[in-house]
Amino acid sequence: MNITIFGGDNIERINCSLCKRGFCIIKHISGRKSNHKCVEIPQNSDLVVVFIDYINHSLCAHIKKEAQKLGIKTIFSKRSWSSLQSLIS
């Protein structure tokens, strides 16, 4: 399953945990730069994960709208493995 992740600067541990469970991270966008507000979600994404404690509301709304338009499932989570694991299980 291909995942696009928004938010969080350092997600190496989460990335490793996801890879061990058969997920493949195709793109990670930190959301810190101003040009990230208009970033597009890759078409081959099966899942979008948004770490809500690291992005602003306008980017979050943009991601939600784009994912709905593409028909991609979106998960909103804190940037911790325990929070994310309960949502993807």
Residue, then its C-alpha position, 0 to 999 in steps of 0.5 A: m500500500n502506497i502512503t503519502i505523509f504530510g507533517g512532521d520533520n523527522i519520521e524515520r521511526i514511523n517510516c520503518s514501522l510502516c515498512k515492516r507492516g507492508f506500507c511503502i512511503i512514496k512521498h513525505i511533505s513536512g508542510r513547513k514551507s510556504n509552497h507546500k500549501c499547493v502541493e499535489i497528492p500523487q495519483n498512485s497513493d492509496l492512503v494519505v496520513v496527516f500528522i495534525d500537530y505539525i501542519n496548519h489549518s489551511l494546508c490540512a483543509h487543502i489536503k482533505k479536499e484534494a484527497q476527497k477529489l481523488g478518492i483517497k482515504t485520509i487519516f489524521s493522527k498525532r505524530s506518534w506510532s501508537s496513535l497511527q498504529s491504532l488508526i491503520s489497524 
